[in-house]
Amino acid sequence: MSVKEKRTGYAAAAFRFAVCVTVCFLFVSVFGCRVRAASVHVFDEASLLSDEESGKLEEKLQSFADETKMELGFVSTDSLDGKTTREYADDFYDNSGLGLDEEASGALLLIDMENREIYISTCGKMQNYLTDDRIERVLDAVIDGMDSGFYQAAVNFVDETASYVAAGYEEHAHQYQEETGEITYTGEDSRKKGNPLAVIAAALAAGLLVGVFRYTLIKSRYKSYGEPDTYSYAGERKVQFSKKDDRVINRFVTHRRLPPPPPPTASGGSSFGGASGRSTVHTSSSGRSHGGGGRSF
């Protein structure tokens, strides 16, 4: 074989290799998302659902993922392995591979049969859709659904979450990082970001400047007045008191019924009635940001 033929053979082999690599790359790019999208969303470790219910719920969760490009998961367990509900839910979400985008956006409903608690863990963009207040309402729907069984509770979780995703972000939506106290605004208010202590310091500085300005202005005005007349204390020292009696005519007592306290939350959960649009977030053991809340049942 001549040198020219060898070179031609090497070039052909290199061309075939490049074509194979290109085809493989295109295959992964085109079909990789489809394989990921067909992942499992139901992890019924406590056997709370029948096979039929598990299949129907999986279809519902897959439809949610196809429509929103975010994923929801259902998890039940008989043991938390020594973790809190929040820790278990966050770690399960991170390790299960839920989430379709780079932020792993989605949420997970955990039903803990060991401690009779439920917990919702949010991640990525879902942290902005499910604020603290909205999570409490989703939990209400889940608890209501339990009267008809765990399958209905899971369906309520999906339907309620889908309604808030369709409604979009709340007005003045923001995240509050519980470890650092940092506030990050989303949407139209994304330009607002900072630590509450810095905001307070700025407000105090502004108040101080206003106070100095007002003091200077008032002081300059008083300089324009002459000396005041001397008050004659000797001539005006007499004081005369008049007698006056106060009599009780009637007495009214008003009674008001106090509202009951808010429902208890599971460990790590957020309480109802927080700031409007707030999503309280924290960092999980994997280093990922999560929101969420829970309660007993």
N, C-alpha and C positions, 0 to 999 in steps of 0.2 A: 504494500500500500504506500502510495506516494505521500509526501509531506502535505501536498495540497488536499488530498483526499482525507488525511487525518484531521486537518484543520476544519474541513467541511463537516466531518462527523462530530467534532467537538462543538462546533457552532450549532448544529442541529440538536445535539443533546442538551445544550444550554438553553436553546429555545424551548424545547419540550418541558424542561424543568421550570422555566419561568411561567409557561402556560399553566402547568399544574398548580404552582403556588398561587397564581392569580385566580384560578377557578376555586381553589380551596378558600381563599380569602373572601371571594364573593359569596360562596355558599354560607360561610359563617355569618357574614354581614346581613345577608337576606333572611336566612332561616333561623339565625341565633335567637332573635327576639321572639319568634313564634314558639320555639322550644321553651324559652323562659316563661312566656305568657301562659303556657299550658301547665304550669307548676301546680303543686298541691296547695290548697288554702285551708283545708279542714284537717285539724290535728286533734281528733277526739280520743285522747289517751284515757279518759275516764269512762268511755263507752256510754255517753249520755244520749247519743243519737242512734237510730236504726240505720241499716245500710241504705234504705230508700231515702231517709231524711238527709243522710250524709251526702248522697249523690245529688239531691236537689239543691242542697246548700252550696255544694261545690260549683254547680252550674250558675247559681245566683252570684256567687263571688267572682266567678270568671267573667260574667257579663258586666259586673261593676268595673273590673279591671280593663276590659275592652273599651268601655265608654269613657272612663275618667283617666286612664293611664296611671292609676294608683291602685294599690292592692289592699284588700282587707283579709284578715285571717281570723279563724276561730280555733281556740285552744281550750281544751279541758284537761284537768289533771287531778290526781288523788294525792299528790305530794309535791311540795315546792322545793324539796331538797335543802331545807334550811334557809331559803331566801324569802324576802317579802314578796307580796304580789307584784309590786312595781318592778323589783329586780328581776323576777322570773319572767314577767311579760316583756320587759325590755330586752333581756338576753335572748329569749325565744325568738322575738322578732328579728334581732340582728343575726342570729345563727341560722335561721330558717331560710334566709335569702329573700324574704318578702321585699317588694318595692321594685318598680320597673325602671325608674330614672336614676340619675346620678345621686340624687338625694335619698333614694330608697323610700319614696313617699308612700304613705299608707297608714293603716291602723290595725290593731289586733285586739280582739275581745278574749280575755282570759276568764274562765270559770274555774275557780279553785274550790274543789269539793272538800279539801282537807280543813280549810278554815271558813268555809261558806262565805267566800268573798268573790266579787267580780271586779275586773280592772280593765280599763281601756288604755292602751299605749299607742301614742301617735308619733309619727316620724316624718321628716321632710316637709313637703307642702301641706300635708294633712294637719300639721301643727297649727297652721294659720286658719284652716277651715273649721277645725274642731277646737274652739276656744274653751276656756274653763267653764263658762256658762253652758255652752252647747254640749260639752261632755256630760254635764249633770243631767241635761234633758235626754241625752241618749241613754244614760244609765237608768233614768226613769222608765224609758220605753222598754229597756231590757228586763227590768224588774216586773213591769206589767205583763210582758210576754211570758214570763215564767209560770204564770197562772195556767197557761195552756201548754206548758212544756218547754224544754230547752231549745227545741227546734224553732219555736215561735219567738223565743227570746233572741236567738241568733238572727232570724229574719228581721225582727224589729231593729236590731243593731245595724244591719245593712241598709234598710229602708230609711231610717232616721239619719244615718250618716250621708246617704246619697242626697237627701233633701237639703242638707247644709252645704254640700259641695255644689249643688245646683244653685243655691242662694248666693254663693260667693263669699268673699271675706266680709266680716263685719266692719262697720264704720270705725275708724281709728284702731284697726287691728294692730296688735303689737305683741311681742314676746318678752316675757320677763324671765331672765335667767336667775334661778333661785340661788345658785352658788355665788355669783358675783354681784347680783343686783342690777345688772345691765339691762337696759330696755332697748329693744330694736323694733322700729315701726316697719310695717309692710304696706305694700300698695302705694296709695297716694301720699301716705305719711312716712315713706321710707327715708326721707331726708332727715327725719328726727331720730337721732340715735345718741345715747349717752348714759352715763351713770347718774342715778338719782342724786348722789352726793354732789356731783358736779353741777347739776341743775339747781340744787339748793344753794350752793356757794355762789353761783351766778346771780340768783335772786337776791341774796343778802348783799352782794356787792352793788347791785343796781339800787336796792333800797337805801344803802349807805350814801350813794351818790345823790339820790333824790333828797335825802335828809340834810346833807351838807348844803345843797342848793337852797332848800327852803330856809334853813337857818341863816344863811348869808343874806337872803332876800328880806327876811323879817328884821334882822339886825339893822340893815341899811334903812329900812322904813322908820324904825324907832329913833334913829339919829336925827330925823327931820323934825321931831317934836321938841318943844322947849322944856324947861324944868317944870315939873308938876307943882301945883299949889300944896303948901304944907298943911297937912290935916291937923286940926286942933283936937288932939286927944283929950286935953284937959276939959274942953268945953263939951265934948261929945261922949264923955265917959259914962253917963247915966244909962242904965238899962232897965226897962220896965217890962215885966212879964204879965201876961194875962192868963186867967184860969180857963181851961177847956177840958171837958170830959168827953171820952169816947165810949160809946155804949154799943154792945153787940146786939144788932137787930135780928139777924138770921144767920144761919150757917148752912152751906151747901157742900156735900161730899160727892165727888165724881168717881165712879169705878170704871176701870178699863181692863178688858181681857187681853193679856199678853199673848202674842203668837207663840206657837211651839218652836223649840230650837231646830235648826237645820238637821237633816239626817246625818248620822256619823259616816265618815269616809274611811275607806280602807287605808292601810298604812301607805304613806307616800302620796295619797290623793289630795286633790284640791278641794276646798270648801266652796259651797255655793254662794253666789252674791259678790263675786270679785269685781274688779274694775271691768267696765264694758270693753269688749274686744280683746281682753287679755288672754294670752296663752302662757301659762307658767311652764317653763321647760327646765330640764336638768340634763346632766351628762350620764350616760349609762356606762357600764363597765368596759364596753368596747370603745368608748370615747365618742359615741354618736349622740346627737341631741334628740331628746324625746320629751313629749308632753304626755298628759294623761290624768286619770283620776279613777277612783273606785269606791266601793262601799260594800257593806255586808248584806247578805240576803238570808 
